[in-house]
Amino acid sequence: MEASQTFIDGSRTFLTQDFLPKIEACVDRLTDEEIWWRANEQSNSIGNLLLHLSGNVRQWIVSGLGNQPDHRIRQQEFDERSHVPKQELIATLKSAVEEAGMVLAKLNPNSLLENRTIQGRSVSVMYAIYHVVEHFAMHTGQIMLLTKLNSGKEPAFYNLSTKVSRAH
């Protein structure tokens, strides 16, 4: 398989089969109230992070690469305090990731060096994908930490004796 296609397929796998299941497992362990807990006003809750990830994936991949309309108002993702139920948050994130997965599945590997305008900046298709994957990974780690802090339990994504992931 060509390196470009491997990059696209690997990125799609990280989003759909690695990070998203870990986030779902974390959210399942917590109450709606715990999803919206924040250490202080400068910190994000898991709820805010879920909204933010949904917005980021839609803007950068679904809109930026898939040519769908971009309706994102980024600041609202961080300002939300109304305690949207966790099932609604997960459904929104899953939908965004599924749409992104479809865009990536149809993406021509020869387009990776083409430029697109996203958030007012000209970036390559490869940069946009790389940004979404690294951004999603960073916030997945934050969600995992916040889950540990709230539940007092290890998420147990890996079998420590075999080092095999249990998330997929």
Chimera marker file (.cmm) of the C-alpha trace (Angstrom):
<marker_set name="trace">
<marker id="1" x="0.000" y="0.000" z="0.000" r="1" g="1" b="0" radius="0.5"/>
<marker id="2" x="1.201" y="3.487" z="-0.822" r="1" g="1" b="0" radius="0.5"/>
<marker id="3" x="2.418" y="5.675" z="2.075" r="1" g="1" b="0" radius="0.5"/>
<marker id="4" x="-0.250" y="8.326" z="1.425" r="1" g="1" b="0" radius="0.5"/>
<marker id="5" x="-3.079" y="5.812" z="1.674" r="1" g="1" b="0" radius="0.5"/>
<marker id="6" x="-1.487" y="4.245" z="4.752" r="1" g="1" b="0" radius="0.5"/>
<marker id="7" x="-1.425" y="7.686" z="6.411" r="1" g="1" b="0" radius="0.5"/>
<marker id="8" x="-5.099" y="8.308" z="5.624" r="1" g="1" b="0" radius="0.5"/>
<marker id="9" x="-6.200" y="4.833" z="6.728" r="1" g="1" b="0" radius="0.5"/>
<marker id="10" x="-4.134" y="4.991" z="9.915" r="1" g="1" b="0" radius="0.5"/>
<marker id="11" x="-5.553" y="8.396" z="10.782" r="1" g="1" b="0" radius="0.5"/>
<marker id="12" x="-9.098" y="7.130" z="10.281" r="1" g="1" b="0" radius="0.5"/>
<marker id="13" x="-8.360" y="4.105" z="12.462" r="1" g="1" b="0" radius="0.5"/>
<marker id="14" x="-6.950" y="6.244" z="15.282" r="1" g="1" b="0" radius="0.5"/>
<marker id="15" x="-10.073" y="8.426" z="15.316" r="1" g="1" b="0" radius="0.5"/>
<marker id="16" x="-12.726" y="5.739" z="14.900" r="1" g="1" b="0" radius="0.5"/>
<marker id="17" x="-11.247" y="2.633" z="16.538" r="1" g="1" b="0" radius="0.5"/>
<marker id="18" x="-8.791" y="3.911" z="19.129" r="1" g="1" b="0" radius="0.5"/>
<marker id="19" x="-9.601" y="7.355" z="20.533" r="1" g="1" b="0" radius="0.5"/>
<marker id="20" x="-13.410" y="7.330" z="20.238" r="1" g="1" b="0" radius="0.5"/>
<marker id="21" x="-13.876" y="3.983" z="22.060" r="1" g="1" b="0" radius="0.5"/>
<marker id="22" x="-11.611" y="5.209" z="24.875" r="1" g="1" b="0" radius="0.5"/>
<marker id="23" x="-13.650" y="8.389" z="25.224" r="1" g="1" b="0" radius="0.5"/>
<marker id="24" x="-16.909" y="6.392" z="25.178" r="1" g="1" b="0" radius="0.5"/>
<marker id="25" x="-15.592" y="4.089" z="27.917" r="1" g="1" b="0" radius="0.5"/>
<marker id="26" x="-14.635" y="7.088" z="30.041" r="1" g="1" b="0" radius="0.5"/>
<marker id="27" x="-17.994" y="8.805" z="29.589" r="1" g="1" b="0" radius="0.5"/>
<marker id="28" x="-19.835" y="5.567" z="30.423" r="1" g="1" b="0" radius="0.5"/>
<marker id="29" x="-18.112" y="5.482" z="33.837" r="1" g="1" b="0" radius="0.5"/>
<marker id="30" x="-19.257" y="8.955" z="34.848" r="1" g="1" b="0" radius="0.5"/>
<marker id="31" x="-22.525" y="10.667" z="35.705" r="1" g="1" b="0" radius="0.5"/>
<marker id="32" x="-23.838" y="13.679" z="33.824" r="1" g="1" b="0" radius="0.5"/>
<marker id="33" x="-22.739" y="15.809" z="36.766" r="1" g="1" b="0" radius="0.5"/>
<marker id="34" x="-19.187" y="14.408" z="36.681" r="1" g="1" b="0" radius="0.5"/>
<marker id="35" x="-18.972" y="15.043" z="32.929" r="1" g="1" b="0" radius="0.5"/>
<marker id="36" x="-19.394" y="18.759" z="33.644" r="1" g="1" b="0" radius="0.5"/>
<marker id="37" x="-17.039" y="18.940" z="36.655" r="1" g="1" b="0" radius="0.5"/>
<marker id="38" x="-14.136" y="21.346" z="36.283" r="1" g="1" b="0" radius="0.5"/>
<marker id="39" x="-11.177" y="21.820" z="38.609" r="1" g="1" b="0" radius="0.5"/>
<marker id="40" x="-11.451" y="25.597" z="38.234" r="1" g="1" b="0" radius="0.5"/>
<marker id="41" x="-12.840" y="28.174" z="35.815" r="1" g="1" b="0" radius="0.5"/>
<marker id="42" x="-9.685" y="28.074" z="33.690" r="1" g="1" b="0" radius="0.5"/>
<marker id="43" x="-10.039" y="24.314" z="33.145" r="1" g="1" b="0" radius="0.5"/>
<marker id="44" x="-12.356" y="22.515" z="30.764" r="1" g="1" b="0" radius="0.5"/>
<marker id="45" x="-14.871" y="19.884" z="31.770" r="1" g="1" b="0" radius="0.5"/>
<marker id="46" x="-15.160" y="16.631" z="29.845" r="1" g="1" b="0" radius="0.5"/>
<marker id="47" x="-18.431" y="18.023" z="28.470" r="1" g="1" b="0" radius="0.5"/>
<marker id="48" x="-16.627" y="21.042" z="27.047" r="1" g="1" b="0" radius="0.5"/>
<marker id="49" x="-13.899" y="18.811" z="25.597" r="1" g="1" b="0" radius="0.5"/>
<marker id="50" x="-16.506" y="16.612" z="23.886" r="1" g="1" b="0" radius="0.5"/>
<marker id="51" x="-18.147" y="19.663" z="22.317" r="1" g="1" b="0" radius="0.5"/>
<marker id="52" x="-14.725" y="20.990" z="21.310" r="1" g="1" b="0" radius="0.5"/>
<marker id="53" x="-13.633" y="17.721" z="19.692" r="1" g="1" b="0" radius="0.5"/>
<marker id="54" x="-16.908" y="17.532" z="17.752" r="1" g="1" b="0" radius="0.5"/>
<marker id="55" x="-16.436" y="21.084" z="16.498" r="1" g="1" b="0" radius="0.5"/>
<marker id="56" x="-12.791" y="20.547" z="15.596" r="1" g="1" b="0" radius="0.5"/>
<marker id="57" x="-13.414" y="17.323" z="13.650" r="1" g="1" b="0" radius="0.5"/>
<marker id="58" x="-16.346" y="18.825" z="11.764" r="1" g="1" b="0" radius="0.5"/>
<marker id="59" x="-14.506" y="22.038" z="10.910" r="1" g="1" b="0" radius="0.5"/>
<marker id="60" x="-11.178" y="20.531" z="9.862" r="1" g="1" b="0" radius="0.5"/>
<marker id="61" x="-12.226" y="17.291" z="8.161" r="1" g="1" b="0" radius="0.5"/>
<marker id="62" x="-15.959" y="17.314" z="7.399" r="1" g="1" b="0" radius="0.5"/>
<marker id="63" x="-15.980" y="20.957" z="6.249" r="1" g="1" b="0" radius="0.5"/>
<marker id="64" x="-12.338" y="21.611" z="5.388" r="1" g="1" b="0" radius="0.5"/>
<marker id="65" x="-11.719" y="18.396" z="3.471" r="1" g="1" b="0" radius="0.5"/>
<marker id="66" x="-15.268" y="17.194" z="2.769" r="1" g="1" b="0" radius="0.5"/>
<marker id="67" x="-16.521" y="20.563" z="1.502" r="1" g="1" b="0" radius="0.5"/>
<marker id="68" x="-19.522" y="20.648" z="3.853" r="1" g="1" b="0" radius="0.5"/>
<marker id="69" x="-20.704" y="23.975" z="5.334" r="1" g="1" b="0" radius="0.5"/>
<marker id="70" x="-18.828" y="25.147" z="8.435" r="1" g="1" b="0" radius="0.5"/>
<marker id="71" x="-21.171" y="26.408" z="11.165" r="1" g="1" b="0" radius="0.5"/>
<marker id="72" x="-18.711" y="26.176" z="14.037" r="1" g="1" b="0" radius="0.5"/>
<marker id="73" x="-18.627" y="28.853" z="16.721" r="1" g="1" b="0" radius="0.5"/>
<marker id="74" x="-15.549" y="27.645" z="18.590" r="1" g="1" b="0" radius="0.5"/>
<marker id="75" x="-15.903" y="29.775" z="21.719" r="1" g="1" b="0" radius="0.5"/>
<marker id="76" x="-19.344" y="28.298" z="22.454" r="1" g="1" b="0" radius="0.5"/>
<marker id="77" x="-17.696" y="24.899" z="22.946" r="1" g="1" b="0" radius="0.5"/>
<marker id="78" x="-15.831" y="26.293" z="25.963" r="1" g="1" b="0" radius="0.5"/>
<marker id="79" x="-18.594" y="28.595" z="27.230" r="1" g="1" b="0" radius="0.5"/>
<marker id="80" x="-21.251" y="25.855" z="27.531" r="1" g="1" b="0" radius="0.5"/>
<marker id="81" x="-22.397" y="25.379" z="31.124" r="1" g="1" b="0" radius="0.5"/>
<marker id="82" x="-25.938" y="24.009" z="30.675" r="1" g="1" b="0" radius="0.5"/>
<marker id="83" x="-24.948" y="20.406" z="31.404" r="1" g="1" b="0" radius="0.5"/>
<marker id="84" x="-25.928" y="18.802" z="28.113" r="1" g="1" b="0" radius="0.5"/>
<marker id="85" x="-26.588" y="15.092" z="28.907" r="1" g="1" b="0" radius="0.5"/>
<marker id="86" x="-23.617" y="12.805" z="28.301" r="1" g="1" b="0" radius="0.5"/>
<marker id="87" x="-25.523" y="10.601" z="25.837" r="1" g="1" b="0" radius="0.5"/>
<marker id="88" x="-26.241" y="13.635" z="23.663" r="1" g="1" b="0" radius="0.5"/>
<marker id="89" x="-22.580" y="14.690" z="23.822" r="1" g="1" b="0" radius="0.5"/>
<marker id="90" x="-21.361" y="11.221" z="22.824" r="1" g="1" b="0" radius="0.5"/>
<marker id="91" x="-23.932" y="10.986" z="20.011" r="1" g="1" b="0" radius="0.5"/>
<marker id="92" x="-22.721" y="14.322" z="18.624" r="1" g="1" b="0" radius="0.5"/>
<marker id="93" x="-19.075" y="13.261" z="18.815" r="1" g="1" b="0" radius="0.5"/>
<marker id="94" x="-19.771" y="9.843" z="17.256" r="1" g="1" b="0" radius="0.5"/>
<marker id="95" x="-21.636" y="11.499" z="14.403" r="1" g="1" b="0" radius="0.5"/>
<marker id="96" x="-18.751" y="13.906" z="13.766" r="1" g="1" b="0" radius="0.5"/>
<marker id="97" x="-16.180" y="11.099" z="13.837" r="1" g="1" b="0" radius="0.5"/>
<marker id="98" x="-18.313" y="8.897" z="11.559" r="1" g="1" b="0" radius="0.5"/>
<marker id="99" x="-18.704" y="11.747" z="9.064" r="1" g="1" b="0" radius="0.5"/>
<marker id="100" x="-14.965" y="12.398" z="9.205" r="1" g="1" b="0" radius="0.5"/>
<marker id="101" x="-14.310" y="8.698" z="8.677" r="1" g="1" b="0" radius="0.5"/>
<marker id="102" x="-16.449" y="8.770" z="5.532" r="1" g="1" b="0" radius="0.5"/>
<marker id="103" x="-14.599" y="11.830" z="4.226" r="1" g="1" b="0" radius="0.5"/>
<marker id="104" x="-11.243" y="10.158" z="4.875" r="1" g="1" b="0" radius="0.5"/>
<marker id="105" x="-12.402" y="6.892" z="3.269" r="1" g="1" b="0" radius="0.5"/>
<marker id="106" x="-13.215" y="8.761" z="0.048" r="1" g="1" b="0" radius="0.5"/>
<marker id="107" x="-10.145" y="11.017" z="0.083" r="1" g="1" b="0" radius="0.5"/>
<marker id="108" x="-7.792" y="10.725" z="-2.873" r="1" g="1" b="0" radius="0.5"/>
<marker id="109" x="-4.293" y="9.982" z="-1.517" r="1" g="1" b="0" radius="0.5"/>
<marker id="110" x="-2.849" y="12.240" z="-4.224" r="1" g="1" b="0" radius="0.5"/>
<marker id="111" x="-4.611" y="15.226" z="-2.616" r="1" g="1" b="0" radius="0.5"/>
<marker id="112" x="-2.514" y="15.253" z="0.586" r="1" g="1" b="0" radius="0.5"/>
<marker id="113" x="-0.309" y="18.117" z="-0.611" r="1" g="1" b="0" radius="0.5"/>
<marker id="114" x="-3.212" y="20.232" z="-1.897" r="1" g="1" b="0" radius="0.5"/>
<marker id="115" x="-4.024" y="23.324" z="0.145" r="1" g="1" b="0" radius="0.5"/>
<marker id="116" x="-7.367" y="24.093" z="1.768" r="1" g="1" b="0" radius="0.5"/>
<marker id="117" x="-8.451" y="27.120" z="3.779" r="1" g="1" b="0" radius="0.5"/>
<marker id="118" x="-9.454" y="26.160" z="7.325" r="1" g="1" b="0" radius="0.5"/>
<marker id="119" x="-9.921" y="28.691" z="10.135" r="1" g="1" b="0" radius="0.5"/>
<marker id="120" x="-8.777" y="31.347" z="7.678" r="1" g="1" b="0" radius="0.5"/>
<marker id="121" x="-5.405" y="29.669" z="7.079" r="1" g="1" b="0" radius="0.5"/>
<marker id="122" x="-4.087" y="27.846" z="4.060" r="1" g="1" b="0" radius="0.5"/>
<marker id="123" x="-3.011" y="24.341" z="5.121" r="1" g="1" b="0" radius="0.5"/>
<marker id="124" x="-2.294" y="21.127" z="3.259" r="1" g="1" b="0" radius="0.5"/>
<marker id="125" x="-4.764" y="18.260" z="3.411" r="1" g="1" b="0" radius="0.5"/>
<marker id="126" x="-2.067" y="16.242" z="5.201" r="1" g="1" b="0" radius="0.5"/>
<marker id="127" x="-1.618" y="18.998" z="7.787" r="1" g="1" b="0" radius="0.5"/>
<marker id="128" x="-5.374" y="19.118" z="8.421" r="1" g="1" b="0" radius="0.5"/>
<marker id="129" x="-5.551" y="15.362" z="9.017" r="1" g="1" b="0" radius="0.5"/>
<marker id="130" x="-2.433" y="15.361" z="11.185" r="1" g="1" b="0" radius="0.5"/>
<marker id="131" x="-3.787" y="18.265" z="13.231" r="1" g="1" b="0" radius="0.5"/>
<marker id="132" x="-7.106" y="16.532" z="13.907" r="1" g="1" b="0" radius="0.5"/>
<marker id="133" x="-5.434" y="13.273" z="14.954" r="1" g="1" b="0" radius="0.5"/>
<marker id="134" x="-2.902" y="14.921" z="17.297" r="1" g="1" b="0" radius="0.5"/>
<marker id="135" x="-5.571" y="17.241" z="18.699" r="1" g="1" b="0" radius="0.5"/>
<marker id="136" x="-7.963" y="14.343" z="19.290" r="1" g="1" b="0" radius="0.5"/>
<marker id="137" x="-5.181" y="12.342" z="20.978" r="1" g="1" b="0" radius="0.5"/>
<marker id="138" x="-4.311" y="15.219" z="23.309" r="1" g="1" b="0" radius="0.5"/>
<marker id="139" x="-7.891" y="15.729" z="24.445" r="1" g="1" b="0" radius="0.5"/>
<marker id="140" x="-8.481" y="11.969" z="24.746" r="1" g="1" b="0" radius="0.5"/>
<marker id="141" x="-5.640" y="11.923" z="27.274" r="1" g="1" b="0" radius="0.5"/>
<marker id="142" x="-7.198" y="14.828" z="29.162" r="1" g="1" b="0" radius="0.5"/>
<marker id="143" x="-10.563" y="13.041" z="29.235" r="1" g="1" b="0" radius="0.5"/>
<marker id="144" x="-8.861" y="9.895" z="30.539" r="1" g="1" b="0" radius="0.5"/>
<marker id="145" x="-7.153" y="11.876" z="33.315" r="1" g="1" b="0" radius="0.5"/>
<marker id="146" x="-10.362" y="13.668" z="34.299" r="1" g="1" b="0" radius="0.5"/>
<marker id="147" x="-12.130" y="10.295" z="34.389" r="1" g="1" b="0" radius="0.5"/>
<marker id="148" x="-9.454" y="8.897" z="36.722" r="1" g="1" b="0" radius="0.5"/>
<marker id="149" x="-9.755" y="11.963" z="38.960" r="1" g="1" b="0" radius="0.5"/>
<marker id="150" x="-13.546" y="11.644" z="39.117" r="1" g="1" b="0" radius="0.5"/>
<marker id="151" x="-13.842" y="7.873" z="39.445" r="1" g="1" b="0" radius="0.5"/>
<marker id="152" x="-10.659" y="7.070" z="41.349" r="1" g="1" b="0" radius="0.5"/>
<marker id="153" x="-10.213" y="4.060" z="39.066" r="1" g="1" b="0" radius="0.5"/>
<marker id="154" x="-7.857" y="3.099" z="36.258" r="1" g="1" b="0" radius="0.5"/>
<marker id="155" x="-9.682" y="3.025" z="32.891" r="1" g="1" b="0" radius="0.5"/>
<marker id="156" x="-8.074" y="-0.393" z="32.210" r="1" g="1" b="0" radius="0.5"/>
<marker id="157" x="-7.644" y="0.058" z="28.470" r="1" g="1" b="0" radius="0.5"/>
<marker id="158" x="-4.607" y="-2.188" z="28.429" r="1" g="1" b="0" radius="0.5"/>
<marker id="159" x="-4.000" y="-5.636" z="29.793" r="1" g="1" b="0" radius="0.5"/>
<marker id="160" x="-0.781" y="-4.887" z="31.643" r="1" g="1" b="0" radius="0.5"/>
<marker id="161" x="0.447" y="-8.483" z="31.425" r="1" g="1" b="0" radius="0.5"/>
<marker id="162" x="0.202" y="-8.630" z="27.623" r="1" g="1" b="0" radius="0.5"/>
<marker id="163" x="0.338" y="-4.895" z="26.784" r="1" g="1" b="0" radius="0.5"/>
<marker id="164" x="-2.649" y="-5.423" z="24.480" r="1" g="1" b="0" radius="0.5"/>
<marker id="165" x="-5.252" y="-2.693" z="24.156" r="1" g="1" b="0" radius="0.5"/>
<marker id="166" x="-8.771" y="-3.587" z="25.303" r="1" g="1" b="0" radius="0.5"/>
<marker id="167" x="-10.295" y="-0.511" z="23.681" r="1" g="1" b="0" radius="0.5"/>
<marker id="168" x="-10.889" y="-2.222" z="20.347" r="1" g="1" b="0" radius="0.5"/>
<link id1="1" id2="2" r="1" g="1" b="0" radius="0.2"/>
<link id1="2" id2="3" r="1" g="1" b="0" radius="0.2"/>
<link id1="3" id2="4" r="1" g="1" b="0" radius="0.2"/>
<link id1="4" id2="5" r="1" g="1" b="0" radius="0.2"/>
<link id1="5" id2="6" r="1" g="1" b="0" radius="0.2"/>
<link id1="6" id2="7" r="1" g="1" b="0" radius="0.2"/>
<link id1="7" id2="8" r="1" g="1" b="0" radius="0.2"/>
<link id1="8" id2="9" r="1" g="1" b="0" radius="0.2"/>
<link id1="9" id2="10" r="1" g="1" b="0" radius="0.2"/>
<link id1="10" id2="11" r="1" g="1" b="0" radius="0.2"/>
<link id1="11" id2="12" r="1" g="1" b="0" radius="0.2"/>
<link id1="12" id2="13" r="1" g="1" b="0" radius="0.2"/>
<link id1="13" id2="14" r="1" g="1" b="0" radius="0.2"/>
<link id1="14" id2="15" r="1" g="1" b="0" radius="0.2"/>
<link id1="15" id2="16" r="1" g="1" b="0" radius="0.2"/>
<link id1="16" id2="17" r="1" g="1" b="0" radius="0.2"/>
<link id1="17" id2="18" r="1" g="1" b="0" radius="0.2"/>
<link id1="18" id2="19" r="1" g="1" b="0" radius="0.2"/>
<link id1="19" id2="20" r="1" g="1" b="0" radius="0.2"/>
<link id1="20" id2="21" r="1" g="1" b="0" radius="0.2"/>
<link id1="21" id2="22" r="1" g="1" b="0" radius="0.2"/>
<link id1="22" id2="23" r="1" g="1" b="0" radius="0.2"/>
<link id1="23" id2="24" r="1" g="1" b="0" radius="0.2"/>
<link id1="24" id2="25" r="1" g="1" b="0" radius="0.2"/>
<link id1="25" id2="26" r="1" g="1" b="0" radius="0.2"/>
<link id1="26" id2="27" r="1" g="1" b="0" radius="0.2"/>
<link id1="27" id2="28" r="1" g="1" b="0" radius="0.2"/>
<link id1="28" id2="29" r="1" g="1" b="0" radius="0.2"/>
<link id1="29" id2="30" r="1" g="1" b="0" radius="0.2"/>
<link id1="30" id2="31" r="1" g="1" b="0" radius="0.2"/>
<link id1="31" id2="32" r="1" g="1" b="0" radius="0.2"/>
<link id1="32" id2="33" r="1" g="1" b="0" radius="0.2"/>
<link id1="33" id2="34" r="1" g="1" b="0" radius="0.2"/>
<link id1="34" id2="35" r="1" g="1" b="0" radius="0.2"/>
<link id1="35" id2="36" r="1" g="1" b="0" radius="0.2"/>
<link id1="36" id2="37" r="1" g="1" b="0" radius="0.2"/>
<link id1="37" id2="38" r="1" g="1" b="0" radius="0.2"/>
<link id1="38" id2="39" r="1" g="1" b="0" radius="0.2"/>
<link id1="39" id2="40" r="1" g="1" b="0" radius="0.2"/>
<link id1="40" id2="41" r="1" g="1" b="0" radius="0.2"/>
<link id1="41" id2="42" r="1" g="1" b="0" radius="0.2"/>
<link id1="42" id2="43" r="1" g="1" b="0" radius="0.2"/>
<link id1="43" id2="44" r="1" g="1" b="0" radius="0.2"/>
<link id1="44" id2="45" r="1" g="1" b="0" radius="0.2"/>
<link id1="45" id2="46" r="1" g="1" b="0" radius="0.2"/>
<link id1="46" id2="47" r="1" g="1" b="0" radius="0.2"/>
<link id1="47" id2="48" r="1" g="1" b="0" radius="0.2"/>
<link id1="48" id2="49" r="1" g="1" b="0" radius="0.2"/>
<link id1="49" id2="50" r="1" g="1" b="0" radius="0.2"/>
<link id1="50" id2="51" r="1" g="1" b="0" radius="0.2"/>
<link id1="51" id2="52" r="1" g="1" b="0" radius="0.2"/>
<link id1="52" id2="53" r="1" g="1" b="0" radius="0.2"/>
<link id1="53" id2="54" r="1" g="1" b="0" radius="0.2"/>
<link id1="54" id2="55" r="1" g="1" b="0" radius="0.2"/>
<link id1="55" id2="56" r="1" g="1" b="0" radius="0.2"/>
<link id1="56" id2="57" r="1" g="1" b="0" radius="0.2"/>
<link id1="57" id2="58" r="1" g="1" b="0" radius="0.2"/>
<link id1="58" id2="59" r="1" g="1" b="0" radius="0.2"/>
<link id1="59" id2="60" r="1" g="1" b="0" radius="0.2"/>
<link id1="60" id2="61" r="1" g="1" b="0" radius="0.2"/>
<link id1="61" id2="62" r="1" g="1" b="0" radius="0.2"/>
<link id1="62" id2="63" r="1" g="1" b="0" radius="0.2"/>
<link id1="63" id2="64" r="1" g="1" b="0" radius="0.2"/>
<link id1="64" id2="65" r="1" g="1" b="0" radius="0.2"/>
<link id1="65" id2="66" r="1" g="1" b="0" radius="0.2"/>
<link id1="66" id2="67" r="1" g="1" b="0" radius="0.2"/>
<link id1="67" id2="68" r="1" g="1" b="0" radius="0.2"/>
<link id1="68" id2="69" r="1" g="1" b="0" radius="0.2"/>
<link id1="69" id2="70" r="1" g="1" b="0" radius="0.2"/>
<link id1="70" id2="71" r="1" g="1" b="0" radius="0.2"/>
<link id1="71" id2="72" r="1" g="1" b="0" radius="0.2"/>
<link id1="72" id2="73" r="1" g="1" b="0" radius="0.2"/>
<link id1="73" id2="74" r="1" g="1" b="0" radius="0.2"/>
<link id1="74" id2="75" r="1" g="1" b="0" radius="0.2"/>
<link id1="75" id2="76" r="1" g="1" b="0" radius="0.2"/>
<link id1="76" id2="77" r="1" g="1" b="0" radius="0.2"/>
<link id1="77" id2="78" r="1" g="1" b="0" radius="0.2"/>
<link id1="78" id2="79" r="1" g="1" b="0" radius="0.2"/>
<link id1="79" id2="80" r="1" g="1" b="0" radius="0.2"/>
<link id1="80" id2="81" r="1" g="1" b="0" radius="0.2"/>
<link id1="81" id2="82" r="1" g="1" b="0" radius="0.2"/>
<link id1="82" id2="83" r="1" g="1" b="0" radius="0.2"/>
<link id1="83" id2="84" r="1" g="1" b="0" radius="0.2"/>
<link id1="84" id2="85" r="1" g="1" b="0" radius="0.2"/>
<link id1="85" id2="86" r="1" g="1" b="0" radius="0.2"/>
<link id1="86" id2="87" r="1" g="1" b="0" radius="0.2"/>
<link id1="87" id2="88" r="1" g="1" b="0" radius="0.2"/>
<link id1="88" id2="89" r="1" g="1" b="0" radius="0.2"/>
<link id1="89" id2="90" r="1" g="1" b="0" radius="0.2"/>
<link id1="90" id2="91" r="1" g="1" b="0" radius="0.2"/>
<link id1="91" id2="92" r="1" g="1" b="0" radius="0.2"/>
<link id1="92" id2="93" r="1" g="1" b="0" radius="0.2"/>
<link id1="93" id2="94" r="1" g="1" b="0" radius="0.2"/>
<link id1="94" id2="95" r="1" g="1" b="0" radius="0.2"/>
<link id1="95" id2="96" r="1" g="1" b="0" radius="0.2"/>
<link id1="96" id2="97" r="1" g="1" b="0" radius="0.2"/>
<link id1="97" id2="98" r="1" g="1" b="0" radius="0.2"/>
<link id1="98" id2="99" r="1" g="1" b="0" radius="0.2"/>
<link id1="99" id2="100" r="1" g="1" b="0" radius="0.2"/>
<link id1="100" id2="101" r="1" g="1" b="0" radius="0.2"/>
<link id1="101" id2="102" r="1" g="1" b="0" radius="0.2"/>
<link id1="102" id2="103" r="1" g="1" b="0" radius="0.2"/>
<link id1="103" id2="104" r="1" g="1" b="0" radius="0.2"/>
<link id1="104" id2="105" r="1" g="1" b="0" radius="0.2"/>
<link id1="105" id2="106" r="1" g="1" b="0" radius="0.2"/>
<link id1="106" id2="107" r="1" g="1" b="0" radius="0.2"/>
<link id1="107" id2="108" r="1" g="1" b="0" radius="0.2"/>
<link id1="108" id2="109" r="1" g="1" b="0" radius="0.2"/>
<link id1="109" id2="110" r="1" g="1" b="0" radius="0.2"/>
<link id1="110" id2="111" r="1" g="1" b="0" radius="0.2"/>
<link id1="111" id2="112" r="1" g="1" b="0" radius="0.2"/>
<link id1="112" id2="113" r="1" g="1" b="0" radius="0.2"/>
<link id1="113" id2="114" r="1" g="1" b="0" radius="0.2"/>
<link id1="114" id2="115" r="1" g="1" b="0" radius="0.2"/>
<link id1="115" id2="116" r="1" g="1" b="0" radius="0.2"/>
<link id1="116" id2="117" r="1" g="1" b="0" radius="0.2"/>
<link id1="117" id2="118" r="1" g="1" b="0" radius="0.2"/>
<link id1="118" id2="119" r="1" g="1" b="0" radius="0.2"/>
<link id1="119" id2="120" r="1" g="1" b="0" radius="0.2"/>
<link id1="120" id2="121" r="1" g="1" b="0" radius="0.2"/>
<link id1="121" id2="122" r="1" g="1" b="0" radius="0.2"/>
<link id1="122" id2="123" r="1" g="1" b="0" radius="0.2"/>
<link id1="123" id2="124" r="1" g="1" b="0" radius="0.2"/>
<link id1="124" id2="125" r="1" g="1" b="0" radius="0.2"/>
<link id1="125" id2="126" r="1" g="1" b="0" radius="0.2"/>
<link id1="126" id2="127" r="1" g="1" b="0" radius="0.2"/>
<link id1="127" id2="128" r="1" g="1" b="0" radius="0.2"/>
<link id1="128" id2="129" r="1" g="1" b="0" radius="0.2"/>
<link id1="129" id2="130" r="1" g="1" b="0" radius="0.2"/>
<link id1="130" id2="131" r="1" g="1" b="0" radius="0.2"/>
<link id1="131" id2="132" r="1" g="1" b="0" radius="0.2"/>
<link id1="132" id2="133" r="1" g="1" b="0" radius="0.2"/>
<link id1="133" id2="134" r="1" g="1" b="0" radius="0.2"/>
<link id1="134" id2="135" r="1" g="1" b="0" radius="0.2"/>
<link id1="135" id2="136" r="1" g="1" b="0" radius="0.2"/>
<link id1="136" id2="137" r="1" g="1" b="0" radius="0.2"/>
<link id1="137" id2="138" r="1" g="1" b="0" radius="0.2"/>
<link id1="138" id2="139" r="1" g="1" b="0" radius="0.2"/>
<link id1="139" id2="140" r="1" g="1" b="0" radius="0.2"/>
<link id1="140" id2="141" r="1" g="1" b="0" radius="0.2"/>
<link id1="141" id2="142" r="1" g="1" b="0" radius="0.2"/>
<link id1="142" id2="143" r="1" g="1" b="0" radius="0.2"/>
<link id1="143" id2="144" r="1" g="1" b="0" radius="0.2"/>
<link id1="144" id2="145" r="1" g="1" b="0" radius="0.2"/>
<link id1="145" id2="146" r="1" g="1" b="0" radius="0.2"/>
<link id1="146" id2="147" r="1" g="1" b="0" radius="0.2"/>
<link id1="147" id2="148" r="1" g="1" b="0" radius="0.2"/>
<link id1="148" id2="149" r="1" g="1" b="0" radius="0.2"/>
<link id1="149" id2="150" r="1" g="1" b="0" radius="0.2"/>
<link id1="150" id2="151" r="1" g="1" b="0" radius="0.2"/>
<link id1="151" id2="152" r="1" g="1" b="0" radius="0.2"/>
<link id1="152" id2="153" r="1" g="1" b="0" radius="0.2"/>
<link id1="153" id2="154" r="1" g="1" b="0" radius="0.2"/>
<link id1="154" id2="155" r="1" g="1" b="0" radius="0.2"/>
<link id1="155" id2="156" r="1" g="1" b="0" radius="0.2"/>
<link id1="156" id2="157" r="1" g="1" b="0" radius="0.2"/>
<link id1="157" id2="158" r="1" g="1" b="0" radius="0.2"/>
<link id1="158" id2="159" r="1" g="1" b="0" radius="0.2"/>
<link id1="159" id2="160" r="1" g="1" b="0" radius="0.2"/>
<link id1="160" id2="161" r="1" g="1" b="0" radius="0.2"/>
<link id1="161" id2="162" r="1" g="1" b="0" radius="0.2"/>
<link id1="162" id2="163" r="1" g="1" b="0" radius="0.2"/>
<link id1="163" id2="164" r="1" g="1" b="0" radius="0.2"/>
<link id1="164" id2="165" r="1" g="1" b="0" radius="0.2"/>
<link id1="165" id2="166" r="1" g="1" b="0" radius="0.2"/>
<link id1="166" id2="167" r="1" g="1" b="0" radius="0.2"/>
<link id1="167" id2="168" r="1" g="1" b="0" radius="0.2"/>
</marker_set>
